[in-house]
Amino acid sequence: MSSVSEYANIASNMASIAQILGGLAEKFAAVEARNAVDDAMIDALVAASTELTASATALKSIDYEAP
């Protein structure tokens, strides 16, 4: 499987994102309240993650065509 490095890279980036989101959750719980800008950015993150989920799911429908 020659795509293992791509999956590893994606997993690493997702772990980084999860860590940052956890930090934001702690910040909003104990340091400062979310504001309208935060809510807009969160909405943008949700939209982007929805698009990524659709793109990842679509990979399963691609059939190999030999050159």
Buried (B, 14 or more C-beta within 10 A) or exposed (E): EEEEEEEEEEEEEEEEEEEEEEEBEEEBEEEEEEEEEBEEEBEEEEEEEEEEEEEEEEEEEEEEEEE
